[in-house]
């Protein structure tokens, strides 16, 4: 409890300091703190004698609960894993357990309105993470659910498999489902298809905006000639095919895990090390050409750590994991993204995708 209070005080002080230093609000004081036992933030702003109090929910407060009997079945981390790694590992497993329907295998992205949908890419990562932790039955159910979706209908789906309107199909869904099937030792029709036969060109990628042919989609689909499409003159990987100015994409990490392209490892290594070297206190943004602001995203931070560890770049991977730890709430929940200055969550918390990649990075570091 003392550690929790200290963390709350530290986060609040960071928020106050940033607010007062920026001068953007012109407030006399700004105080933020996590509500005890909940997944909400309480903000108190003072303007002279006026005082405004708001409470912002980051998601369902009771979404994740302890389940010692279920956790007991988890494959342990390897020898030498520090206490913080075990805490993150157990909490992440509980998040995935809470957001997965034990009967159908549908995985909600987050316990919050607007995130209570199944994204094939996110749910596939959850299946891969659970399989790596020894929960093969859960991974099977998730893959079985995903294999029943009409992937051309939408980017996300209801928990009954019906498509959700508003976002077009993305070019990496089939590839991620195939990777999840492989991790769970299940057959997959997609895995038997000709490399590159899955549609990926001209479709949105994980950033859900822009147009073009994107690196993440190409890697997930098994497209040939990745180097010819995406290599930059400096020997790295750009986000958009044929456009080096589109900037480095953290999705280059996917060429190591879970879609290994050994011939690309030198390019990936350079790209990921450069992204890691320019990270902030709380992680990295998805890519150099990212137009969503400067706030770090926990999933790209974790997937970059996973692949750097697999490449043998242990120190760089641990550096990113330290930033991921700073981005976590006092309850060890990983937000989708956090404020770059304060570390306060700016989106749904917890996010299944981020916790799944955290599990995979931890298992790579301490197998």
N, C-alpha and C positions, 0 to 999 in steps of 0.2 A: 504493500500500500504506500509506503514511504517513497519507493521508486516511482510509482505511478504519479504521486503528487509532485515529485520533483520534475517529472517529464512534463506534466501539465503546466507547471510554473515556467519551465524553460520555453515551451511552445508559446505560452502567452507573452512572455517577455520578448521573444523574437517578433511576434506579431505587433506588439506595442512599439518596439523599436523601429521596425520597418515603417509602420504607419506614421510615426512622428517624424522620422527622418525624411520620408518622401514629401510630407507636407501636402499630399494630394487631397486629403479629406478636410484639412484645416480644422480638425477636431482638437480639443484640448487633451483628450486621452482616448485611447482605444484599447479595450481589454477583451481577450478571447480566451476561452478555456473549454475543454471537453467536459460534457456533462457526465458525472460519475455514473458508471454502469450503463451508459447509452452510447449511441453512435451519432451524437449531435454536438454542435458547437454553439456556445452562448457568447454573444457579442454585446458589450456595453460601451456605448459611445457617449462622450460628454462634450457639449458645446456650452461653455460657461456654466450656467445653473441648470441647463436642460440636459436630460439624460434619456437615452434611447436604448432599449434592451430588445434584442432579437435572438431567436433560437432557430438555427438552421439544421435540418435533419440531413444526414449524409446517407441514410438508408435505414432499414428496419433494425431497431436496437436489439431485438432478440433473435436475429437471424442466425447467429453463430453461437452455439452452446457447447460446453464441454461434453465429451462422450468417451470416457476412459476405455470402455470395453471395445469400442470401434477402433480407437487409436492403438490399442494393444496389438492389433493385427498388422500394423505398419512395419514394413521393412526398415530397420534402423539405419541411420547414417553411420559412416565408417568411423574407425578409431581416430581420435584426435579432433572430432567435430566439437567446437566450443559451445558453451551454453547458449549464446545468442542464436547460433545456427539451429540448435534443437528447438528453441522457442519458436523461431520463424517456421521451421518445418512442421511442428505440431499444429500451430495456429493455421497455417496454410492448408494442411490436410483437413482440418475441421471446417474451414471456409468452403472447400470443394465439396465436402460431405453435405454441408447445409444447403448448398445451392443446386445439388443434384437430386432429381426425383428418383428415389430408390426403386420405384416400380417401373417407370417408363424409360429412364435414362436421359431425360431432358435436363439440360444444364442451363440455369438462368445466369446471365452475365453478372448480375448484381441484385441485391435485395432492395431495389428502389424502382419507383415508377419510371418507365422509359428504358430500364435495363433488364426488366423481367422478361427477356426474350432469349431465344437460343441463336447465337451466332455460330455457324458451323466451325469457323476457325477457332474461336474461343473454346467451344465445347470439345473440339478435337484435342486441343492442348491439355484440357482437364483430363481427358481419357489417357493421354500419354503420361501425364504426371502420376495419375492414380496407378496405372500399370507399373510404372517404375518403382512406386512405393509398395507394391505387392497386392494392390486391390484389383485383381484381374477381373473378377465378376462385375464390379462396377464399371470398369472400362469396357467390357463387352456390351453392357446395356447401353452405354452412351453411344458406342459405335453403331449398334443396331438401330437406335433411334435416328442417328444422322444418315445412315444409308437409306432410310425411308423418305428423305426429304426431296422435294423438287428444287434442286439447287439453282435452276435457271429462273425461278419465280421471284426471288427476293434475296436480300442480304441477311435477313433475320427471320425467325419463325416463332410462332406461339408454341407453348408446350404440348399442344396436340398435333403439331406438325404443319399447321396452316401457315402460309406466308404472311408476313407483316408488310403492309404497303408503306411506301414512302422512301425506300432505299433500294436501288437496283442491285441485281446479282453481282457478286464480286468474283474475281478471277482466280482465287486461291482455295475456294471451298472444297472442291473435289480432292485436291492434293493433300490438304490437311486431314480430311477424313481417311484417305488412303494411309497416311502416316500413322494415324491413330489405330487403324485396323492392324497395321504391321506391329505396332507396339503391343497390342493386345493379342497378337497371334491369331488374328481372324482373317479369313479370306476377304479380298476386296476386288470387285470388278475393275475399279479404277487403277489398281496396281498392275493389272494384266494388260492395260491399254498401251498403245505405242507412245513412247516418251514424247511429250509435247502435243499429244492429240487432245488434251483437255483444253477447253477454251480459256484463253487468258488475255488475248490481245484486245485492246479497246475497252476493257472492263475496269471498273473501280478497283483499287487495292485497299489495303487495311486502313488507309487514311481517309477513305470514303469521300474523296473529292478529286477534282482535276480530271484530265483526260490524257490518254496516251497508253503506252505499253510499259508496265511497271515491273521493277525487279522482283518484288515479293511474289507477285502472281506468276512470273516466269519460273522462279525457283520452285514454287509449290507444284506447278503443273509439269515439271520435268522437261521444260522447253530446252531444245538444243541451242548451241551457239550463244550461250550466255555471255561469254567474253566478247564476242563480236558485237553483241547488242549493247552491253552495259559498261564495258571497261572504259575508264577515263585515260587520258594521255599520261597521267601520273601513276597508273597501275592500280587503281582502286575500282569500286563499283558505284555507279550513279543510280539514282532512283528511276529515271525515265530512259527508255531505250533511245540511243542515238543523241542524247542530250547531256553531255558532261556538265553543263552549267546547272543542271537540276539538283546537283549536290549529292553528297554521300547519303545513303539510306541505311539505317540500322538493320533493316531487313536483310542486308548482306549476311548477317549472322545465320540466317536460315540455311545458307549454303553449307554450313558446318553441322548444325542441328536444327530441325530434324530431317533435312533434305541434303545429305552429304554429297558435295561435288569436290572431291579432293584436288582436282586440277585448279580449282578456284581459291584454294586455301591461302596462297600468298596474297592475292588481291583482297580477300576478306580480312586477313590479319591486319594489313595496312589500314584498311577502312575502319575497322573496329577500334584499333589502337588510337587512331586519330580522334574518333568520336569520344572515346573514353577520356582522352587527354583534355578534351574541351568541356567535359561535363561540369555541372555545378555541384552544390553541396547535396542536392537531393536526386541526382541522376541526370539523364539525358532526354532530349526531345526526340521524336521519331526520326527526323532526318534534317539535313542542312537546309533544305528548301521548305521546311515546315512553316506553314502560314498561320498556325494556331497559337502564336505567342511564345513566350520564353519559359512557361511552366513545364517542369520535367514530368515525364510519363513513366510510371513504374514498370509497365510491361516491357517496353523497349530496353529499359535499364537492365531488367532481369534476363531477357533473352540474349542481350549482348554479353552479360556475364557468363551465361551458360556456354555460349560458343567460344568465348575467350578461354574459359577453363578447359574446354575440349581441345583447343589448339595448344594447350600448355602454357598459356599466358596467365598464370595463376595470380600474380600480383595485381595485374590490371583487373582481373575478375573480382578479386577480393576488394579492390578499391571501389568498384561499382556496387558490390554487395553492402559495403559500409554506407554508401549513399542511399541505397534502398532501405537500410535500417533507419536512417534519419527520416526518410519519407513516411515510415510506418507510424500509425497512431500509438498512443501509450498502451492500447490493447493489442498491439502487433497486427493491426489491420492495414492492408495496403490499399490506398486510394488509387483511382485511375490516374490522377495527376495531382500535383501539389503546387502551391505558390512558390515561385523560385526564390523568394526572399525569406519567407517565414516557415515553409514546410507545412503550412496549414492545408488540408485537403480542399481542392476546388472542384471535385467531382465525386461520383459515387464511391462509397467505401463500405465494405471491401469489394474489390473487383476480382472475379474468379480467374480471369486470364492472367493477371499479375501474380496471384498466388500460385497458379500452376507453373509458371516459369520460375518462380522462386524455388519451388520444390525441385525442379529439374536442375537448376544451377547448384543448389545445395548438394544434390546427389552426385553431380559431376565433380564438385570440389571434394566431397568426402564419400566416395563410393563404397 
